[in-house]
């Protein structure tokens, strides 16, 4: 069962004797009271060496981050044969939390003979084999099930496993075998299903046998397998494949027929039609189901049509759209299709303004029409947009409030476009003030509307978002504070608007008010895959704020999702195979890939260690725990280079994506190597620590937290800080010192003097955190040098330099509170400053010893 903390354990029968003994442990784990659970485990184990209690203790120790103890105890339990099914599944959960998924799978396989009558065990081994991409093992298990039950569906399971092996392992021989098996099923009476046909299509497309796939889809068998409700889907498949084979004219005709006869309002079909007549493979949702991006690029035509032919095709499309407008005057689809054509032509036209007015007359009072405004906007010139806005504002005076709201959205969209078109040299402050005035006007109408629900997106939210984007681009403290005022008001009016709430997370953290930033993050109630995909908004931010307890909660939640998903993905695979939904099986395999290669889990584990840099100091009360956590985090991260090799921007399902998702990978790698450098320095492996420092410098631009889609460095006219640059300067000094460069000592003293000529600003906490982390590295190096007679003469100079850094920050950081006038922000900033002062004092005390 799933505990409230996210991970999975198996509960024994509550009425049994063992169940009564274990009940206190389960209850404590369920509510997250792990210290009480550990006490109950120890009490029970003191009476008898109960294996299931030991397995539960492993889970508890892992939740308490006592990883080495958990790992040792788990290995002890595994030394004995597992003959109890409750123990088997509990140990599997424990191994999953320890990152030992391979051991869990091997345990199931080795215990299979003990549970020959337990279908759960065999199904778990089969599903786990699929999840691990061990399709060969899964195929063997399906054949074993076939021999035991004589159920012919397991023969289809076997063929599906061969197909998955051929597709995902790029095994041409297995694709050939699976194709032959699936064709037999298609031709048979009982084995022919739409799912079998879809899987066969995937194999044919994977082998670039497009003609064979089209022939299969056009066969009478395929027509019978696709019901009337999914007939349109079959036609779209055929159109996509014909376009991929180069016959785009035929593809366009198929799509045109489907629009005319069945889907006259489907804008995605109109877009696919335009793709086809332009000589391209359609990029609609259906084509994405059967063609990967890589395959679409490989199959697409490389020779564009000549300009004359293109003009004829555009005229043909326009005539078709006008015909559909006459036949279906009440539908938006044909009109929006013409707008899309104008957009692709990239030529000015007053027709877009006409269409906008036509649609406004018909749909202007509908809340969703604001999105149609935004679709038409790119086609209009600035003057045309201004003219049509004035027209509709005048006409809206006599219309409903909903119509007025939509007109305001259009005006806001124009404003947003103005903000985006302005470069960093533009007058952003003036545009920000203009948008603030517009925001007030929008609020006056929104507040007059009594029918707004709390969950509805308000018309002025987009304007508030534009102001925030403008403020972040200005990168000034005054602009950020102005944006906070707007965002706070917008949040009160629209508390369920995710974009506004995330903006407050970014703004408050950029101002050093981390407790307020976390408050708004928690209000989003993000969980499951959304948490994993959006963790880059908060994980590093909490680390740099030194909010250890809050960071721990987020790290546990992300770890819980990954442990839970490992179990649930196996359950889903079992479910889709039971239903013989083989196309879904391929989707689950792709999804498991994305979760497996997510960069959020290693980042969360690494940041959990960096959230309290002073705990790495020998003699600190949490030093041993830090070392355990660091070793576990680096082990769970695995081969860090694989994160980059397998990074897929599609993992970011619901998150506002950064402009370059690869930046997140660089950030993760930089933090990983920073922690690795600390651990290697503690172990005295200076050459490895120096290599780590070199790797951090390669990603130095991304080492500070990623503030959503922007890296925010606020500037204040009274505080010109350079802590981030100084941290990288310090890292270069450490790199040289680790390689016994004597000139680095003089460099360090010069860098410290240079730093003191600057000052600290409220947007500088990420930089200060880096200075603390790298200073910690140098402090640990001083401890090593102190034991070396050859290098001992440098110790006093280095110690004085680092002590000077700490004293300077100890004086400067508290002054940040004086720069804040707002009481709420001031209290949050004071809390952050207090945490930093404690960390600085800890490093200073260690140096003084």
N, C-alpha and C positions, 0 to 999 in steps of 0.2 A: 504494500500500500504506500501511497505518497504521504510523507509527513508534511507538516505545515511549513517546514523550512525548505522543502523542495526536493530533497533526496528521497530515495526509495528503500524501504526495508520490508521484510515479510513477517507478518505477525502470526504466531502459532495459535492453535485453537484455544480460545480464552477459557474454556471449561476444563482443560486438561491440567494436570499437576504442574507441568512445565510452564503452561500458560500463566498460571497464577503466580509462579515465581518470577516470571519475566515481565509481568504487567507493570510494575513500578518503573522499569527501565524504559519500556515502550512509551509510557505516559510522559516521562521526563524528556525523552527525545522529541516527542511530538510537540511539546510546548517550547522547545529550544532551551531547556534547563540542563545543559550538558554536564555541569559540575555535579548536580544531583544524580544524573544518570550514571556518571562515573562512580560515584559513591555506592550506588545500588549494585553496579557490576562487581565492584571490589568485595562488597559484603557477600554476594552470592558465590563468587569464586573462592572466597576464604573457606566456604563450607565444602565445596566440591569443584573439581576442574571441569565445569560445564562448558562444552565447546561452543554452544550457541551464545552463551553469555560472553565468551571471549570474542566472538565475531561482532557482537553488539558493542563491546568495549572498543574494538578497532574503529567502528564508525564514530563513537563518542570522542576518542582521542584525535581522530582526523578533524572533527568539528572544532575541537579545542586547539587545533594547529600543532599538536604534539606528534608530528609526522613520523619521526624516527621510531618512537615508541610504538605507534600504530603499525608501522611497516614491519617491525620486528615481531610483534605479537601475531600479525596476520601470517607471516611466514611460518611461525610456530604451529598455528592451527593447520596450515596446509601440509605439514609434514605427515599428517595422518589421513587415511582414506576418508572421504566425505560420503557417508552412507545415509544421512538424514536430509530430506528434501528442504526442510526449513533452513537448516544450516547451509545448504547449497546456495539458496537464493540470497540469504543474508550475507554470506561471504562474497557473493558476486557483487552485491551493492557496496560492500566494504572495499573490495578491490577496485571497483569503479571510482570511488572517491579518492583512492590513493593513486589514481592514474595508471593502474595495472590491468588494463582491459584485456591484454593478451593472456595474462595469468588466469583471469576469470573465464575466458573462453576455453583455455586448456583444461581448467578444472572441470568444466561441464563435459568436455570431450572424454576426459579420463574417467569421469564418474558415470558415463552413459550406460555401461553394463550393469550398474547397480540400480538403475531406474528404467529397466526395459519396458515396464508397463505404465510409466509416467509420460503421458503425451506432452505435458508441459515442458519436460526436460528436452525431449527430442525437438519440439517446436522451437524452444529457446535456442538450441544449438543451430538449427536451420536458419532462424531469423538473424541470429548474431553473425552467422557466416555471410549472409547477404549484406548485412550492415558493414562488415569488415572487408567487403569485396572479395571474399574467399568463395567465389561462385562454384569452383570445382568441388569443394567440400559440400556445399549446399546441394549440388546436383547428385552427389553420392548418397546424401541423406534422403533425398526425394526418391531415389531408386530403392533404398532400403524400406521406406514407407510403402512403396508400391509392392514389394515382395511380401510385406507383412499383411497388407490389407486388400491387395488386388484391385484397389480403386484406381481407375484409369486417369483420374485427374492428376495423380502424382506423376504420370507420364508427361502431362502438360507442364507441371512444375519443373520437371527435368529439362524439357525443351526451353522453358523460360530461363532457367539458370544458364544453359548453354548460350542463349541469346544475350543475356546480361554480360556473360564472360566475353563474348565476341565484341560487344559494343564498348564496354568500359575498359577492358584490357586490350582492346585493339587486336583481337585474335581472329585473323581471317578464316582459319580452319574451323573454329567454333561457330563463326557466323554462317559458314557454308552448311555445317551440320544442323544448326538450329533452323536455318531456312528450309532445309529439306523436311525436318520434323514438323514445322509449323504448316507447310504446304499440305502435308498429309492430313493434318487436323482440319484445315480449311475445306478440303475435299470430302471429308468424312461427314457422316450424319450427326454424330453426337459431339464431336470435338470442335465444331466450327462456332466461334463466338466473335463478337465485334472486338473484344480485347485481344484475342489471338491474331486477328487481322491487323490491328494497330501495331502489335509487336513485330509482325512480319514486315509491315511497312517500314518500321524503324531500321530493321536489318537491311532491307533493299536500299533505303536511302543512304545508310552508312557505307554501303558498298558502291555508291554512286550509280545504282541501277534504277535511274529515274523512270525510264520507259517501262520497266517491269512493274514499278510501283503504280504508275498511271494505269497500266493495263489491269492490274489487280483491282484498283478502285472503280474502274469502269465496268468490271465484270458483273454478271447477274447475281453472283454470290454476294458481292459487296453491297449491291443495291438491296438485297434481302436482309443483310445483317444490319445495315443502317436503317433505323426506324424513320417514320415520316418526320418525327421531331428533329432528327439529326441529319436529315438529307442535305440540308444547307451546309452542314459541316463537311460532308463528303465532297460536295461541289467545290468548296473552298480549298480542300486538300488538293483536288485535281488541278484547280487554277494555280495554286502555289507551285506545284510540281511542274506544270507545263511552263510556267515562267522560268523556273529553275533550269529546265531543259532548253530554254532559248525561244520557246514558242509563246512569246508574251502577248501577241495579238489574239491567239486562241484563248489564253488565260483571261484577257480583258473581256472577251465575249461571254465566257462562263460567268464572270463576276457581274457583268451587266445584266445577264438573264436572271441571276439570283436577286439582284436589286429590284428589277422590274416586277418579278413574279412573287417575291416573298418578303424582301427587306428594304422597302423604299426609304426608311428613316435611319438606316444604320450608317453612321458617318464613317465607321472603320472600313466598311465595304467600299464606300466611295473613295476613300484614301487608297485602298488596295487597287481599285480600278485605275486611279491616276498613276500608281506605281507601275502597273502592268503596261499601260500605253506609253510610259516613258522608258520602257525596256528594262525595268528593274523587277527583282523578286519582291512581292508584297511583304511588308513588315508588320502585318496585323497580328493579332493575338493568336489566331489559328495557325498561321505560318510559323510562329515561334514555337508552337507545340511540336511540330514535326521537323523543323530545321533549326539546328543550333546556329548561333551567330557566325561561328567559324565556317560551318557548312554553307550558309547562305552567301557569305562572302566568296567562298570557293566556287559556288555554282552560278553566281550572278554573272550577267553579261559584262564583259570588260570593254566592249565597243559601244559607245553611245550612239543614239540615232542622229542623223544629220538634221540641221536646223529646219530645212523645208518640211521634212517628214514630221518633225516635232510640232511645227506650227499647225499642220493638218490634223495631227492627233489631238491637239489642244482644242481646235475648232470642233472636232468630233465630240470631245468630252463636254464642251460647253453646250452644244446642241442637245446632248443627252440630258444634262442637268436641267436645262430650260424646259425640256419635255416633261421631266419628272416634276418640276415646279408647277406646271400647268395641270398635270394629272393629280397632284397631291398638294394643293395650295395651303393646307392646314399643317403640313409637316415642316420641321426645321431642316431636316437632313439635306434635301436638295439645295437649299439656299446656302447652308454652311459648306456644302461640297463646292459650290461656285467660289466661295471665299477662299477655300483651300487652293483651288486652281489659280486664283489671282495671286495668292501668296507664293506659289511655286513659279509663276511667271515673272515675279520680281519686277513688274512694270506698274507704274502708277495708273489708277483707274478710279473714276468717280462712282463706279458700280458698287464698290464696297460700302460707300456711304449710303447708297440707295437701299442695299440689302439690310444694312443696320436699321434704317428707318422703317423698312417693311416689317422686320422681325420685332422691332420695338412696339409697333402698333398692335401686333398680335400677342406678344409674350412679355411686354414690358413690366407687367405687374406680377410676374412669377419670380420667386426668389432665385431660382436656378439660372435665370437669364443673364445674370452678371458674368457667368463663365462664357456665354456666347459673346458678350462684349469683348472679353479678353482674347477670344479666338480671332475676332475681326481686327482688333487693334493693330497687329503688326503690318497689316495691309495698308492702313491709312497713313498719309503723310501727317506731319505735325499740324499743318494748317487745316487739312480736311478734318482731322480729329477734333480740333478746337471748334471748327464751324458746326459740326454735327452735335457736339456736346452742348453748345449754346442753344441750338435748335431744340434739342430734347429737354434741356432745363426749362426753356420757355413753355414747351408743351406739357411738361410734367407738373406745372403749377396747378393745373386743373385735374390732374390724375391722382391716383391713390398714392399713399405713402410708399408702398412697395416699388412703384415706378420711380419715385424720387430716389429711393435707395439705390436702385440699379443705375440711375444716371450718375449718382455720386461715385459709384464703383468705377464707372467709365472715367470720370474725372480723376479718380485716384490712380487708375491704371496709367493714364497719361502722365501723371506726376511721377509714378514709379519708373516709367520709361525714361523720364527726364533725369531721374536720379542715377539710373544705370548708365545713361549715355554720357554723363559727366565723368571726367577722369578725376584722378586724385588732385589735379591742379584746379579743378572747377570750384565754384563758390558753393561748397557743400553746406556751409552754415546758413547761407541765404535760402537754399532749397529746403533745408531742415525746418527753418522757421515758416516758410511757405506751407510746407506739409502740415505743420502744427496748426496753422490757421485753418487749413482745410479740414483737419481732424475735428476741430471745434464745431465747424459747420455740420459735419457729418453726425456728430454727437447730438446736436440739437434736434435733428430729424429722428435719430435712433431712439432718443429718450422719449419722443412723442409717440412712438409706436408701442402700443400696449400688448401686442400679440407676440412679442419676442420671447422665445423660450430660452432657458439657461444654456441649453446644449446647441443652440443655433449660432452659426457664424454671423457676426454683426458686420454691417457694411463698413464700419470705420476700422475694423481690425487690420485690413490690408494697409490702410493709411498709417496706422501705428507701426506696422512692420516696416514700412518704407522709412519712417523717421528713425527707427532703430538701426536699420542698415546704413542709413546716412551717417548716423552718429558713430557707428563702429568704424566706418571708413575714415572719418575725421581723426579717430584715435586720440581724442583729447578728453581730459577728465570732465571739463564743463559740458561737452556734448554728451558724454555717457550719462552724466547726472540728469540732463534734460530728457534723454531717452528713457531713463528709469521712471521719471514722473509720468511720461506718456504711457509707458508699458504698465505701470501700476494701475492707472485708471482703466486701461484697456482690459487688464486682468480682472478687475472688479466687475466690469460689464460683461466680460466673456470668460468666465473662469475655466471653461472647458477647451479653450483655444490652445492647442499644443504649441503652435509657433510662438505665440506671445509668451507662454510660460517658459519655453526654452530660451527665449530672448532674455527674460529676467535672470535665468540661470547664468547666462554668459555675462550680462551686464554687471550683476552683483559680484561675480567672481573677479571680473576685470577691475572692480573697485576695491577688492580685498575683503568684501563682506561675504565670507564663505558660508557662514551659518545661514544667512538669508538665501544664498544661492542654493544650498542643500534643501532648505524648506520648500522652495518652489519645485525642485526636482522631485521630492517625495510626493508633492501634491499631484503629480502626473500618474502615480500608481503604475509605473511601468513594470512589466514582468515578462517572463518567458522569452520568446525569440526577440521581441522588441527591446528587452533589456540588453540582450547580447549585441544587437545591432546598433544600439544607441549609447552603449557604455562609454564611447569616446567623449561624450558630452560632460561626464562627471568624474570618471575614475581618476585621471591624472589631476584634475582640479582639486579633488578631496585630498589627494596625496600631498600636493603643494600647500594646502591649507593646514596640514598636520592634524586634520580631524580624523584621528585613528579609529574612533568608535564608529563614526558614520561610514568611513571607508570599509571597515570590516563588514558592516551590514550589506553593502553593495557587493563586495567580493564574495561573501557567502551566497548571496542571491544568484550571481552569475555562475558560481561553481555548482550551485544546486540545479540550475537550469541544465548545465552540461551533463551532470550525473543523471538527471531525470530524462533528458533527451536520449541518452544512450539506451536506457531501458525502453522508453516509449517508442523510439524508432524501430526497435526490434519488434515491439508489439504491433506497430503499424504494418511492418512487413508481413508478419504472420496473418494479420487481418486481410490485407489485399491479396495474399496468395490463397487464403481460404475462399475468398470471393472470386478468385481468378481474375483480378483486375491488374493485369500484367503491365499495362501502360503506366498505372499508378506506381507500380513497384520501381520502374525506372526513375520516376520523379522522386520517390523517397530516397533512392540511392544517391541521386544528385543533391538532394537536400542534406543528407547525412555528410556528404563531402563538404558542403558549405559550413556546417556546424563544426566538423572535425578541423577545418583549416581556419576557423575564426581566430582573429588576432585578439579578441577581447579577453578570453580566458587567460592566456599568458600575461597579458598586460595587467589584468586585475591582480594576479598572483604576485607579479613583480612589484607593482605599486604598493601592495600591502606591506612589503618590506621597506620601501622607500618612504612610507608615510611617517615613519619615526626614525630619522637618520641617526639620532644619538644612541638608539638601542644597539647599534652595531659596535659601540665602544666596549672593549673588554672591561669587565667589572660592573657594567650596567646590569640592573636587575633583570632585564629582558634580553640580555646578550645571547644566552643559549637558545632562547626561543627564536630570536632573529636568525641565527645560523640555521636552525632547523627549517624555518620558513623559506629562507633564501635557497637552500639546497633543493627543497621540494619545488619551489617556484621555477627554478632553472631546469629541473628535471621534467616537470610537466610541460614547460614550453617546448621541450624537445629540440630538434634541429631548427634554430631560429631562421635559417635561410629558407626553410620550407614555407614559412609564413609568406614570404615575398613571392616564392615560386607558385604558390597555390592561391594567392589572394584573388578574390572574386568580388567585384563591386556589388554583385547581386546579393551578397550577404547582408548589405545594408538595406533591408527590406523597407522599413518604415521611417528610417532616420532621414532628416535633411542631409543630403550628401555633401561632403566637402568638394571644392572645385576639382581637386586631384585626390582621389581616394588613396593613391599610393603614398601620400604624405602620412596617412595613419600607420602604414607599415613601417616607414622610416622612423616615426616616433616610437613605435613599439620596440623596434630593434635598438634604438638609442637608449631607451630606459633599461632594456634587458642587459645590454653590455655595461651600463653604469653599475647595476647590481652585481653583475659578474665580476667587475673590477674590484668592488668592495670585498666580495667573498674571497677572491684570489689573494688580495692584500692581507686579509686576516689569516689565510693559510700560508703566507710567506712565499707564494708563487708569483714573484714580481714580474717575471718575463710575460706570463700570461696576463697579469693585471695591466701591464703596459700595452699589450696587444688589444685588450678590451678598451683601454682609453683611446687607442687609435681608431677603433671601430666606432666609438661614440662620436669622435670628431668628424667622422665621415658623414654622420647624420646630425651634426651639431645644430643645424638650422631648425630641426624638428624636435629637439630634446625637451623643450618646454611644452606644457600642456596644450593640446589642440582645443581651442575655444570654439567648438562647433565647426562652422564652415570657415571661420576666420581665426588667425593667430592675432590676438589683441595685445598690443603694447601701447598703453595709454601714455600720453605725454602731457606734462603739466609745466606751465611756464616757470613755476617756482622750483620744480624738481626735474633736473635732467639726469636720469639714472642710466647706468650701463651695467647693471648686475648680470644680465644674461651674457653679454659679451665677456665680462670679467670671469664668469664661471668657465667659459671655454678657454680663456687665457690661463686660468688656474689648472685646467685639465692638461693643457700643453706642458705646463711646468711639472705636473705629476708624471706625465709620460716621460719627460726627460730625466727626472729624478729617479724613476724606477729603472732607468737604463744607466744610472750612475753618471749623469752629466753634471759636472760641478758648476757650469755656467748658469744652470737653472736656478741656483740659490740667489744669485744676483738678479736674475730676471724676476723672481718672486718679489723681492723687495721693491723693485721698480714698479711692478704692477700694483702693489699695495698703495704706493704713493700716488699713482695715477687715479686709483679708485677714490681716494679721499678728496680729490678735487671735484668730485661729482656729489650727487645727493640721491636720496631714495624717494620714489614716488609710489602712490597707492596702486598703480598697475604693475608693480614690480615684484610681487611676491613669488611668482614662478621663478624669476631670476635669482631671488634671495635663496629660495629652496635649493636651487642648483649650486649656488656658492657654498651652502652648508654641506651638501652631499660631497662636493669635490674637496672642500676643506677637510671633511672627515677622511677622505682617501689619503690626503697628505698627512693628517694626524696619525693615521694608522701606519703610514710609511715611516714617520718619525720614530714610532715605537720600534720598528724593525731596525732603523739606522742606529738607534741608541744602543742596540746589542752588538753592533758591528764596530770594532775598533777602527777599521779603515775609514768609515764614513762618519765617525762620531763627532768630528769637528764641525760638521754642518748642522747638527741638531739644534744648538742654541739659536742660530740665525733663522732657521725655518720656523722654530717654535715662536720666536718673537714676531715673525711676519704674520703667522696665522693668528696669534693672540691679538695682534693689532687689528686684523680684519674683524675678529669677533667683537672687540671693544668698540670699534667704529659702528658696526651694525647694532650693537646693544644700545648705543646712544641715539642713532638715527631712526631706527624702526619705531620706537614709541612715539616719536614726533608726528608720525602719520595720523594719529588719532586727532591731533589738533587741526588738521586740514579739513575735517568733516564737520558740517554744520547740522545735518539731519540727525536726529536723536537715534532713530532705528539703525541707520547705517553706522553711526558712531559706536553704538554698543556692539554691533557685529564686528566692526573693524578692531575694536579694543580686544575682543576675544581672540581674533587672529594674531594680533600683536603679542598678546600674552603667551600664546603657544610658541611663537617664534623666539621670544625672550627666554623661555625655558630651554629650548633646544640650543640656543647660543650659549647659555650659561653652562649646560652640560658639557659641551665641547671645551669651553674655557676651563672648567674644573679639571677635566681630564688632562689638558695640557699643563696645568699648574702642578699636577702630581708628577 
